[in-house]
């Protein structure tokens, strides 16, 4: 190394410097093109969906059921089913996830075997493919919990079949790591002096959690909840076996009913239609609605968080 | 205070009377003048020595895992006095302070032996109700740490946690606490603004009001003015002297001028040991220990 440097020292540095300028410019262009490609892909995707989907999205489209073998009509049952699914999921998910996060962060001893086991499980839950959740939901909720309920209550098959409630619980399970992790992050971000101040005033641990920590962690909790809603609204695999219906002429009126869902409806329209040409505008419209729904939920999460943060920092 | 009884539930279960040995050694009673010559022996308290101390420790040892923070500290503070604790960083002053309301419990691996008393309550007894203990022992921290709630809700917090619901009682107790913390006139029109919009000095006095609201017996302050500017510091120091009329205060500071200004008695700590505890003027003018003298004359620290 030192020998080469010594022998070629006279001319090498200038030449090398010139070459590295070329390489530098090259890489700038290359990385710029990659970044541009991403923007271009998103633009094409959105442009395509909006261009072809917007004409189909009318009030009638949003408020009526599919007709004529799903080659006409709207998506109201799917919209309603998605909303019901997501509401049930949040009701099950948020209290459970927040409780787990509070336990992990406030009560558990960080080095205990049980704590480690819980964290290990949460991390692994997050990595399980969603179709596996679907199968788990079918096996556990539908066939085990549902059938046990039916047997216990002496009913015909009522709960022991794919249903709204089981799909919602399966989705809740899928999103549990999201809520736990975001809530834990939010709790960790609360300064330790807040805990000390509260405890030093004679508040119990639970009072400290309830009146000091959770209010301050609320932006994080909401972010987790809304991210999981946005994801839940679009996931098809977990509900495939646990409750989503191909087509239902009526709306679900009990948690034990099956339901239509937007994401699954997109799949059905795209692959199962008897008349592809007639279905295409409907398919575009449905995809557009689905995208708008998830985007607006994400936007709502961001706005809500910003407002809560401003309030907590005393700015409003 | 018509409903004070409600705010002062019966004292939490106090452990069985102190074992004979430690009763004989006289917790809280003035230790015999320099019975033990080595550092750690507290000298006889010159003021209020005839009274039962409001707070006291006897041979308090505290370790965090392998690190020993307190190596047998024995001290006592008479009621309605200000005791300053001085010493270089890491000498154990904060650890000592946090022993009185068992905040050290929150640190995994912390272990204490010896005896700590608040009045006649045995603090370290496992049967002591820590929640009630902390209600009786107010604490003010180094950095003002108001909750991100309104001024009113900050002061009302401890009362609400005690189960007080009456709006009128909350109101007068909040006003009373803010007045006693010399803050009422500045915030009377801002009660429903966020406490975070107050100045640093106001925030610290708010934290003092918050702790006065639950009517503690003693107040611990951990360098309460170190994050404040000189004029805010002066106001907090005045307040400390006023509070002495009703409370016993233990104030950690590494500012020796401050200790001289506010305290009746001063304890000098070094490396987890109490080197000297004496009347403030005497400690600063004629310290008995070489180490104390070296520290107050600025030879180390």
Interface residues (C-beta under 8 A of the other chain):
Chain A: X109 X110 X111 X191 X193 X194 X195 X196 X197 X198 X199 X200 X201 X202 X203 X204 X207 X211 X212 X215 X216 X311 X312 X313 X314
Chain B: X101 X103 X106 X108 X131 X132 X134 X135 X136 X137 X138 X139 X141 X143 X145 X146 X147 X148 X157 X158 X160 X161 X162 X193 X194 X195 X196 X197 X207 X210 X211 X214
